[in-house]
Amino acid sequence: MQKLKVVLLAVVFLLTGLISYQPVSAASAIVNPNKTYTYSHMAADIAKLKKIYPDLIQVKIIGKSEFGRNIYAVGLGKGKATAFINGSHHAREWLTTNFNMYMIDRYAAAYKNGSSVKGYNVRTVLNSSTLWFVPMVNPDGVTLQQSGLKAFPASYHAGLIKMNNGSKNFKRWKSNAKGVDLNRQYDAKWAGTDSPKSPSYRDYKGTAPHTASEVKAVLSLVNSIDADMALSYHTTGKILFWNYEQSGSRLTRDKNLGKKLSSMTGYRMYTPSIFKNAAGFSEWFSRMKQRTAFTIEISPYYNETNPPVSEFKGAWSENQAAGLFAGAESAKMYGVRMDAKAATLKTKLTSVRNSAKKLQSYYYTNVKTRADLRKDKAFMQLYAKTKSDLAAIQKSLKPLPVKNQNALAPLVKEINLYITRSTSFITAIDHGDKAVSQGKLLESKLQAGTIDAALHKQLASAVMKAQKAQPVLYGNHVKQLFDQKYLKPVAAISAASKYALDRLALLTEAEKQITAGNQAAAQEKLEAYDKLQQQSSRYKQYPAIEKILAEKRLGTVPHFPEPQSL
């Protein structure tokens, strides 16, 4: 009975495993790597993959070849960390395009199905990183190697044959169709790299580094994605090239990563002591970018020709998880870089915070009298610098992972608090000064006997803005001083102006009614005026205005005598 229970449990576990495991069927693949895979095949398959996986795959045309063919880049994944994978720098090594494209296809399908590849959870890897592929760096060279002269204008045939040492058989062709070896074009010891003197089917490094349009396209992409690791695929020797003169911690790190990749693929790590031909992509990426790079040769040695398609099966078996390895390790390295960047930004933010604290003395601590309500020059300079410094740091914060941003958020919040309070103080002073300035202008007119409705309206608007700015000020004593310096003085002027305008309006309307013969309506307006006049003690007095209004009221006496109380 006990044995039966054990057997039943084993069956349950087996069935559970079968249900949860969802293998990716090769039959469902878009890409067929078991054929001579052309530029046209690649372009068509990229379009299909993008259509099937629109949320996972992005496609860019990063440039054009020397003969105008599109150079495609395919991004696979959703994470901020990036790894770069490329194929077909060399024309006769187009099997690496088969490999790149099949990798994109299988990883996308595995992501959709929730599958794993060689122990890597594909969703986990591609949610934390994005793999950027340039499956065919050299579309012209690949097309020439596969199809021969017929794929190119007749005017170029003689030149191509000459670069091929007189032969019309282009199976040995490595370069682009202008005779430049793209993997000797990168500016990593380019000057000392061995090279033929003129364009050739192989090894010619060009007149200067980075002159080939295909290399320019690759560099443009690499500089934009900021990858932490690059895998450059080639086909000869089942070897893993690494160690491009790194040192210290970088050497230790890359050696350990190389060992993992070597164990995965079964390829020997090759570490030559001297690179005579050091202008390859991996050399440039490692030296110039100071990042991890491996060149992976996926087939046995074939002399001056492409490996047969039959080599693909073994290469895929050995390398099928290499891209996920690159993505997972790039995510780790990206995390380390971001942690270091966050630590640097924390130091900067702390310095800005300490400086921002000093703003408080201008808008709160040292505000003791009405005279302290001012935009001191030192205050404005510190305010502007604090805003500028924070804006620059916040720009650097945007690429950081959410966890790093959240860790620094309290410092950013504190700095913004000092800035916000300073802004409120500055805004209030601006509105207060404007209200006082307009109040003085209006008062000068009132003193001169001019009632200015337009200026009164402007003052009323300024007063309203100052009133709205007051409650936002930090500190009750600051609010009280603001009221004393700005609101009360201008409120008195504004009220006196409105009092004069209201009385003038009544007299003007009375005159209109008299002219129109509406005696009752005119009498009503004059009575309202006389009643309003009795409140004069409540308003600031301007003799010139009172004289003008009194004379205007007196002018209505022939029609309507003033009441005895006046």
ZIWOQUI-V858051 format. One record per helix or strand. SS is the DSSP state (H for helix, E for strand). FROM is the first residue (numbers start at 1). LEN is the number of residues. Records with the same first field share a line. If there is no record, write none. Layout:
BEGIN
SS = FROM-LEN ; FROM-LEN
END
This chain:
BEGIN
H = 2-19 ; 26-3 ; 39-14 ; 91-3 ; 95-19 ; 122-7 ; 139-13 ; 154-10 ; 182-3 ; 190-3 ; 213-13 ; 248-18 ; 281-9 ; 309-11 ; 322-35 ; 359-7 ; 370-3 ; 377-21 ; 402-46 ; 453-18 ; 476-41 ; 519-15 ; 536-3 ; 543-12
E = 57-8 ; 70-8 ; 81-6 ; 116-2 ; 120-2 ; 129-6 ; 229-6 ; 239-3 ; 268-3 ; 292-6
END
